[in-house]
Amino acid sequence: MSEEKDIAAESEDFTEDINVQGNAPDGQPMYDLRLYVAGQSPRSVRALENLRRVCDEHLAGRYRVEVIDLLVNPALARGDEIVAVPTLVRKLPEPIRKIIGDLSDTDRVLVGLQVRPMGESAQ
Amino acid sequence: MKAPKKVWGRRDCSGECCERMSNTAGPASADARVLTGPEKAPTGIKGFDEITNGGLPRGRPTLVTGAAGSGKTLFGIEFLVRGARDFGEPGVLLAFEEAQDDLVTNVASLGFDLEQLENDGLLAIDAFRLDPAEIIETGAFDLEGLFIRLQMAVESVGAKRVVLDTIELLFSALPNEAIIRGELGRLFRWLKDRDLTVVITGERGKLGNLTRFGIEEYVSDCVVTLDHRVEDEISTRRLRVVKYRGSLHGTNEYPFLITEKGLVVVPITSVGLTYEASNERVSSGIPRLDEMLSGGVYRGSSVMISGTAGTGKTSIGALMADASCARGEKALFFSFEESPEQLIRNMASIGMDLRRWVDSGLLLLEAVRPTAFGFEEHLAMLHRLLDEHEPQLVVLDAVASLTSAGARADTTSAISRDLDLLKGRGITTVMTTLTHGESQESSEVDVSSLVDTWLLLRNQESNGERNRLLFVIKSRGSAHSNQVREFVLTDDGAELLDVYVGPNGVLTGSERIEQISWEHLAQTTRADETERRRQELAQRSAALQAQMAALQAQLTAEGAEFDRFVASEAEGRASGVAVRASQGRERSGEQAGGGR
């Protein structure tokens, strides 16, 4: 559980800053993410680590992550139609995307999140 | 395209392995304990439990596969609903194909109230919405989410049954087939460990493969295929138990139907020739016909009435139904040709009031176009009506119309199944069938050998008119008349009349009437002659009597004359004596008186 808490501690509550378009004040889209895991399996831990890395590198300051352990809250699996675990759900920006797997393929994670690499966003 | 091929190789291998394992394990364990097959979970699907000797293998998965629209989902849902409602086994439905609301709506038309069952805690439905477009794979994953949801559902109702409909969709929705295969293997072990009886539906694959993604590799116990085919524009659904490990099962293709009350599998061959035979006779409603059949037809026997168009087949059928209702026994009139109202009207024209029986609930008139359904639907409908109405007599009018619903061989088989079904229930059956032209003694549908009593109606044409003749061609187990009768429909019902056999053959209709009037005339003439002769005799006798009287009178007169003669003669003699005496005195007085 410590890993999850770390992630959760790092995530920021951006609801006050969010504007009508769902963007941060600087015009960049805000990311509302939800990571579904099942217990403390190595795969879950790996997914958390990978997610933290991606967020730190590409979404610093404009994301929020909620981690849900389905072994603790099995009922939540239905809400986001979770079948595969781990699944990262991008609730915002819309449309909803589901990124399954341990997030080890960073390029595909970025594709899934539709995050432009930092270099591009700087232009 | 490469992946499925690999899959097949693997499936074959694993299949063989399983086969070998069970073959070696089977006899060894059988020696140690009492021989019993696998325990079964009844599906409650009509007919299916009969062909599988009790249902699906309990605690094991069964694969139900078929093309789109073949009724797989329905099979699964009925298995759950019946289990929950009738067998006290709550169930779980994992739906991958349809949204929950759609499911609930779709099966509501079959009388399955899924919402109610859910509220009662007998059913848990979890619908999975998998959209490949919003899913992207970024590494290793498992299907723990599916397991967690399944476990939750199973625990929420204490499920004994699970339906996975259609789990194959996982393959198209999620990337990485290898992971899914591994997880499915784990899923089936998981299900088996919990002793859940499972139905997995699968879409039939190309090239005769059972399923598109080869999920049969996980299911080695029981495989059922559903099929929906159209022949001669009539659709027939068929079901076949391809495999049922450790159990005897019917191997035929069984027609099945989707009715308002769920699936009905029609086990054709399960009906054996074991029905009871009653000695009781029931009246045909035509007294003289009963006479011809030595008292009527046996209860529970089958009667076929064949004849060309317009020979009165329907009328006889209706008369028998009418007679049945009059005895207070329920009857079912299954008409393939006329609407109930038309039938009632037509029968009223021969003085038969069917409406009162319909109103009192004794008679059920069911009309359906033969082309409206395939045979199986007909059979199932018959089944349902028998269950609902419980008649003691059934009229099928006219079975020959069924040929328009399919091939002839099928018709024969369908009718023989009808007959078996009805006989098995001890119901007297009357069927009418149309014959054509020359082949009058062969029924259109080749079931004459199956029926117990066969009445043939024939139109005889002569003198510019057609008249109906009735023969009893056969009547099993009873003496029957060999005589031809004329069958006459009048305003007051049907009658059988003796035919007149003359030098020119059998006389019917106006010829018969003519014959009757001739005979009547001849009789009258004879009567007149007798009367005339009687009168003549009377006259002559009167004349003779008169003569006799006259002679008597003459005789009397002559007698009287003679008497008179006799009397006068006696008188004469007496007076002569007196005269002579007085003369004598005179003569003596002369002598004495002369001297004065």
Boltz contact constraints between the chains, C-beta under 6 A:
constraints:
  - contact:
      token1: [A, 38]
      token2: [B, 144]
      max_distance: 6.0
  - contact:
      token1: [A, 70]
      token2: [B, 148]
      max_distance: 6.0
  - contact:
      token1: [A, 74]
      token2: [B, 148]
      max_distance: 6.0
  - contact:
      token1: [A, 74]
      token2: [B, 152]
      max_distance: 6.0
  - contact:
      token1: [A, 77]
      token2: [B, 145]
      max_distance: 6.0
  - contact:
      token1: [A, 77]
      token2: [B, 148]
      max_distance: 6.0
  - contact:
      token1: [A, 77]
      token2: [B, 149]
      max_distance: 6.0
  - contact:
      token1: [A, 81]
      token2: [B, 129]
      max_distance: 6.0
  - contact:
      token1: [A, 82]
      token2: [B, 145]
      max_distance: 6.0
  - contact:
      token1: [A, 83]
      token2: [B, 143]
      max_distance: 6.0
  - contact:
      token1: [A, 83]
      token2: [B, 145]
      max_distance: 6.0
  - contact:
      token1: [A, 83]
      token2: [B, 146]
      max_distance: 6.0
  - contact:
      token1: [A, 84]
      token2: [B, 141]
      max_distance: 6.0
  - contact:
      token1: [A, 84]
      token2: [B, 143]
      max_distance: 6.0
  - contact:
      token1: [A, 84]
      token2: [B, 145]
      max_distance: 6.0
  - contact:
      token1: [A, 85]
      token2: [B, 142]
      max_distance: 6.0
  - contact:
      token1: [A, 85]
      token2: [B, 144]
      max_distance: 6.0
  - contact:
      token1: [A, 85]
      token2: [B, 145]
      max_distance: 6.0
  - contact:
      token1: [A, 97]
      token2: [B, 134]
      max_distance: 6.0
  - contact:
      token1: [A, 98]
      token2: [B, 134]
      max_distance: 6.0
  - contact:
      token1: [A, 98]
      token2: [B, 135]
      max_distance: 6.0
  - contact:
      token1: [A, 99]
      token2: [B, 136]
      max_distance: 6.0
  - contact:
      token1: [A, 99]
      token2: [B, 138]
      max_distance: 6.0
  - contact:
      token1: [A, 100]
      token2: [B, 137]
      max_distance: 6.0
  - contact:
      token1: [A, 100]
      token2: [B, 141]
      max_distance: 6.0
  - contact:
      token1: [A, 101]
      token2: [B, 137]
      max_distance: 6.0
  - contact:
      token1: [A, 101]
      token2: [B, 138]
      max_distance: 6.0
  - contact:
      token1: [A, 101]
      token2: [B, 139]
      max_distance: 6.0
  - contact:
      token1: [A, 101]
      token2: [B, 140]
      max_distance: 6.0
  - contact:
      token1: [A, 101]
      token2: [B, 141]
      max_distance: 6.0
  - contact:
      token1: [A, 102]
      token2: [B, 139]
      max_distance: 6.0
  - contact:
      token1: [A, 102]
      token2: [B, 140]
      max_distance: 6.0
  - contact:
      token1: [A, 103]
      token2: [B, 138]
      max_distance: 6.0
  - contact:
      token1: [A, 103]
      token2: [B, 139]
      max_distance: 6.0
  - contact:
      token1: [A, 104]
      token2: [B, 139]
      max_distance: 6.0
  - contact:
      token1: [A, 105]
      token2: [B, 138]
      max_distance: 6.0
  - contact:
      token1: [A, 105]
      token2: [B, 139]
      max_distance: 6.0
  - contact:
      token1: [A, 108]
      token2: [B, 138]
      max_distance: 6.0
  - contact:
      token1: [A, 109]
      token2: [B, 138]
      max_distance: 6.0
  - contact:
      token1: [A, 112]
      token2: [B, 136]
      max_distance: 6.0
